[in-house]
Amino acid sequence: MKYKILRLLKKREGFISGESISKEFGVTRAAIWKSINSLKEDGYKIESITNKGYRLLSSPDILTCEEIGEYLNTRFIGNNIYYYDSIDSTNKMAKDIAFEKGEGVVIVSEEQLEGRGRLGRTWVSPKKKGIYFSIVLKPQLPPTKIAKLTLIGAAAVNLAFKEIGIESQIKWPNDIVINGKKVCGILTEMNSELNMINYVIIGIGINVNLKENEIPEDIKHKATSLKIESKGEIDRKRLFATILNKFEELYIPFNDDGDIVKTIEICRNNSAVIGKEILLVNGSTKSLGKALDINEAGELIVEFEDGKIESIFSGEISIRGLEGYI
Ligand code: BT5
């Protein structure tokens, strides 16, 4: 009920009387009052004046489907959004419900208490300063193609940043960087049989409105936020919806017939690694080389120190900078 009333308030510029709300939904004045109070608790500023009714003055900075709806134009990604004020990890929650839910379900939280990176690392996720979400996907593809979904995520984030006027680079395979510092990380997790994917979770974490002093000391040298780089507050709602829009745009052709041409083009044209001296870490193996290109399959082509050229489909990369590899 409260969201029905909210939608009504959002549509109306001026006041709407309690009487017309109760007529519209067939509820009592007391029930309306309860819903209005609950919306106020969520951070909506609602004016109520006797004989005039209710008027929405402002909406809070939250990533609920009611708030991002006006920017979202997807067919299925984000049709169903599970919103949390606080959670351990959106990827963990997505995995818990993935079997029983359909493709395109999104879990988003204003903060994560145990945000996760790859290999059991931590993702710092302070409240309302970033965007932390996971998409449940059920692609009809063999498990071997899964690495490409991380690239689709990276390309979608890069495009969405562009749309709000921010240039970024994709550090193959799962980071987005600005001026050499990480602003977004992607964690792709899969559950599969030998030849069939049960589900894939794409978890995306973005540092949006963190100030310099809100970035923990131990990652300051390698992390940044959109606010720091663009010197302005970013509209999280619009950005979140735009990423979902772009993700779906790139995912549909991939799921239809494996078409990933546009994603690869974006990853290539905005690459932070092509042409750079890199250190590639794969498990316990470390090798030095130069990143030459990203091929049609989304693999990184690397020329190693011994002159051998190989295409790599996963791993972690550090780029050689003035102060060593970062
Ligand atoms: C990643 O791992 O970059 C994947 C991060 C995915 C986070 C999202 S948030 C929504 C969803 N739910 C989750 O629980 N996770 C996903 P990796 O490449 O392993 O990078 C992790 C490393 O980046 C850490 O060890 C830190 O050094 C650094 N780091 C941690 N938090 C950071 C932040 N907020 N910004 C930049 N760097 C960070």
Residues whose N, C-alpha, C, O or C-beta is under 5 A from the ligand:
A	BS01	BT5	S89 T90 N91 E114 G115 R116 G117 R118 R121 T122 W123 V124 Y132 F133 N174 K182 G185 I186 L187 G203 I204 G205 N207 I219 A223
